[in-house]
Amino acid sequence: MTPARTEPDVPAGPDLADRVHGGWLGRIAGNMLGKPVEQGEVWTRDRIDRYLRRAAALPLTDYLPEPATDDDARALRPEWRACVRGRVHGSCRDDDIDYSILGLDLLETHGFGFGTEQVGDLWLRRLPYLQTFTAERAAYRNLAAGLRPPVTATYGNPYQEWIGALIRADVHGWTSPGDPRRAAALARRDAVLSHTGNGVHGAMWAAALIAAAFTAPTVRDAIDTALAVVPAGCRLARTVRRTASLHEAGLSWEETLATLAEETAGLGWIHVVPNAAVLTAGLLHGDGDFTRTLALTVRGGLDTDSNGATAGSVAGVMTGARAIPPQWRDPLEDTVRSAVFGFDGVRISELASRTLRLATARGADAGTGAGPGAAAAGPVTLRA
């Protein structure tokens, strides 16, 4: 006899709604915080802190301040004027948020039994080619040329282990509250369109981390729970465990990041492994405080807007929307700009409500994603 599936212990009613809403708000706020300095080879951790000191903005408790010098202004991304404190009126358009919206549309359109080919079909119909980058652009080009998953992830794609699949994972965590394995399975099916190896492991870990954040008593518990869904020997898992061990040994945030920068040197600022280290350090040293978590994660450098977005998502789920400080929430004006067709100007509260409906759905394909089309990608070997 097959035992009945045990439903995860998840928050009920208004609390779950508040946590899902908090995940969306946190992701968007963290993305906005990191966006002006998203160029890791230019905006190193030291340079970000020098910028903040010149603007008398340390400790960082709000969106980035306006640049104090012309040199700083020229080095920022051109969108900075809509992302710094006092100038934020709704979110800027960014791929980190576009993919969360696209993931929501995927689940609403195809359900939890979606197949990898359906992810690709949705990209072609909803997402402009020029708003894709690195591995996603390579996969998009391969789709347009008629290739199918998993070849779309490998042909002409040197970015297979970069951070792109991880930034697409949040919606799978939000819709699997308290069920990290389910979240990881959904994220894997999405990720293999464009990534392999640690690129896929990063997406699975991030989705599981967000799902675990709904019920974990501490951030460390959520991180440890999420590690159980990826191969223990893969480099991503080893790096996350190493980050946690340095924190447990009492190293400061600065010492931790300096050590990890040496140990991941040469991978590049968009590779998923060093970014997972920055994200993990920000979460652990942020210790459940929403503002401190966002600030430390973005000050850590590398892919600042992506890391800020994921850190904000985890912190927002753990605190809930009502507990997010107003300096992060209010300037967003409940509005999202997006390149995803049909979603520009959508309300954050609407996205959260639609996500909540999916999170509370239960059915034959809700637990494992094994519904129609789930096997469309075929087998994929993950490299450690």
SULNOR-V459030 format. One record per residue. RES is the residue in one small letter. OMEGA is omega in whole degrees, -180 to 180 (999 if undefined). D_CENTER is the distance of its C-alpha to the mean C-alpha in Angstrom with 2 decimals. Layout:
res omega d_center
RES OMEGA D_CENTER
RES OMEGA D_CENTER
//
This chain:
res omega d_center
m 178 39.06
t -179 35.30
p 178 33.93
a 179 32.20
r 179 28.45
t 179 27.52
e 179 25.02
p 177 22.37
d -176 23.26
v 175 21.00
p -178 21.62
a 170 24.04
g -175 24.93
p -179 24.02
d 177 21.95
l 178 19.51
a -179 19.48
d -179 18.86
r 176 15.90
v 177 14.21
h 177 15.17
g 177 13.87
g 178 10.32
w -179 10.64
l -179 12.57
g 179 10.46
r -177 7.36
i 179 10.15
a 179 12.15
g 176 9.86
n -180 9.26
m 179 13.04
l -175 13.93
g -171 12.61
k -177 13.65
p -176 17.35
v -179 17.07
e 172 14.62
q -166 17.14
g -180 17.08
e 177 20.64
v -176 21.98
w 176 20.01
t 178 20.39
r -180 19.94
d -178 23.68
r 177 23.78
i -180 21.12
d 175 23.24
r 176 26.42
y -177 25.15
l 178 24.46
r 180 27.86
r -180 29.71
a -179 28.34
a -175 29.16
a 172 25.59
l 0 25.21
p -179 24.09
l -177 21.22
t -175 21.09
d 174 20.12
y -178 18.61
l 175 19.97
p 173 23.73
e -180 25.63
p -179 26.64
a -179 29.90
t 177 31.27
d 179 31.59
d 178 30.26
d -179 26.96
a -179 26.81
r -177 27.47
a -179 24.73
l 172 21.93
r -175 20.09
p -180 22.42
e -170 20.20
w -175 20.64
r 178 23.43
a -175 21.30
c -177 18.64
v -174 20.98
r -178 22.55
g -179 25.38
r -177 24.27
v 175 21.15
h -171 22.23
g -177 19.34
s 169 16.07
c 173 16.36
r 179 15.37
d -177 12.34
d 179 10.74
d 178 7.12
i 177 8.89
d -177 11.36
y 174 9.39
s 178 8.44
i -180 12.17
l 177 13.29
g 176 11.89
l 179 13.79
d 178 16.74
l -177 16.70
l 177 17.12
e -176 19.67
t -171 21.54
h -179 21.71
g -177 20.87
f 176 19.31
g -178 21.75
f 174 20.20
g -178 20.89
t 178 19.11
e 178 21.79
q 172 20.98
v 180 17.40
g 178 19.26
d -179 21.88
l 175 19.52
w -177 18.05
l -177 21.69
r -170 22.69
r -168 19.95
l 178 18.15
p -178 20.30
y -175 20.62
l 173 20.59
q 173 17.15
t -175 15.75
f 175 15.51
t -173 16.15
a -180 15.56
e 178 14.87
r 178 18.06
a 180 19.99
a 179 19.15
y 178 20.01
r 179 23.23
n 176 24.06
l -179 23.64
a 179 25.91
a 177 28.37
g 178 28.65
l -178 26.85
r 174 25.21
p 5 22.46
p -179 22.24
v 179 24.24
t -179 21.79
a -171 19.45
t -175 22.32
y 177 24.85
g -174 24.76
n 178 21.19
p -173 21.00
y -169 17.19
q -179 16.66
e 176 14.89
w -166 12.73
i -171 8.97
g -179 8.97
a 178 8.63
l -177 5.60
i 178 3.80
r -165 6.25
a -169 5.98
d -175 5.48
v 179 8.99
h 173 10.48
g 180 9.91
w -178 11.22
t 177 14.08
s -174 14.97
p 180 15.60
g -176 17.33
d -173 17.25
p -180 14.79
r 176 16.89
r 179 16.82
a -179 13.03
a 179 13.04
a 178 15.91
l -178 14.36
a 179 11.25
r -178 13.92
r 175 16.01
d -171 13.46
a -173 12.52
v 172 16.22
l -170 16.95
s -172 15.79
h 173 15.13
t 171 17.23
g -177 17.52
n 175 14.89
g 176 12.60
v 179 12.92
h 180 13.03
g 178 9.64
a 179 8.19
m -180 10.79
w -179 10.23
a 179 6.64
a 179 8.10
a 179 11.19
l -180 10.04
i 177 8.98
a -179 12.18
a -178 14.16
a 179 13.35
f -173 15.57
t -177 18.55
a 180 18.23
p 180 20.77
t 175 18.93
v -180 15.66
r 177 17.50
d 179 18.40
a 180 14.87
i -180 14.04
d 178 17.36
t -178 16.99
a 180 13.78
l -177 15.72
a -176 18.36
v -179 16.59
v 180 16.56
p -175 19.78
a -177 21.00
g -179 22.39
c -174 19.52
r 179 18.66
l -180 15.06
a 180 16.56
r -179 19.41
t 177 17.40
v 178 15.39
r 179 18.83
r 178 20.46
t 180 18.23
a -179 19.04
s 177 22.68
l 177 23.03
h -180 21.84
e 180 24.27
a 176 26.98
g 177 26.83
l 177 25.62
s 177 24.40
w -180 20.94
e 180 22.70
e 179 24.51
t -178 21.52
l 177 19.64
a 178 22.97
t -177 23.59
l 177 20.27
a 177 20.65
e -174 24.01
e 179 22.91
t -178 20.19
a 176 22.33
g -179 22.68
l 180 19.34
g -170 18.27
w 178 15.69
i 178 13.15
h -174 13.72
v -172 11.06
v 178 13.57
p 177 14.36
n 175 10.84
a 177 10.29
a 179 13.57
v 180 12.76
l -179 9.76
t 179 12.19
a 179 15.01
g 179 13.55
l -177 12.87
l -179 16.32
h 172 18.26
g 170 16.81
d 175 18.34
g 178 17.16
d -173 18.11
f -176 15.63
t -179 17.09
r 180 17.60
t 179 14.09
l -176 12.69
a -178 15.80
l -178 15.85
t -180 12.33
v 177 13.08
r 179 16.63
g 176 15.61
g -174 15.32
l -177 14.09
d -165 11.06
t -177 11.17
d 178 9.40
s 179 6.11
n 177 6.73
g -180 8.14
a -179 5.60
t 177 3.63
a 179 7.40
g 178 8.60
s 179 7.17
v -178 8.85
a 180 11.72
g 176 12.24
v -176 12.63
m -178 14.96
t -172 17.00
g -175 17.06
a -175 17.44
r -177 21.04
a 177 20.43
i -177 18.01
p -173 20.44
p -179 21.93
q 176 21.37
w -172 17.63
r -170 18.20
d -179 21.52
p 179 21.05
l 174 18.38
e 176 21.43
d -173 19.57
t 180 19.03
v 167 16.42
r -176 17.45
s 174 16.23
a 179 17.63
v -175 17.24
f 177 20.89
g -175 22.07
f -178 19.21
d -180 19.93
g -179 20.88
v 178 19.58
r 175 19.50
i 180 16.43
s 177 18.78
e 177 19.58
l 180 16.05
a 179 15.85
s 179 19.32
r 177 18.65
t 179 15.67
l 179 18.06
r 178 20.70
l -177 18.67
a -179 17.69
t 179 21.41
a 174 22.65
r -180 24.36
g -175 26.34
a -177 27.32
d -175 24.10
a -174 21.76
g -174 21.77
t -176 21.26
g -174 20.52
a -180 23.89
g -177 25.24
p 176 26.66
g -174 25.02
a -176 22.80
a -172 24.62
a -176 24.57
a -176 22.60
g -177 25.21
p 178 24.90
v 177 22.50
t 179 23.18
l 179 20.36
r 174 21.48
a 999 21.18
//
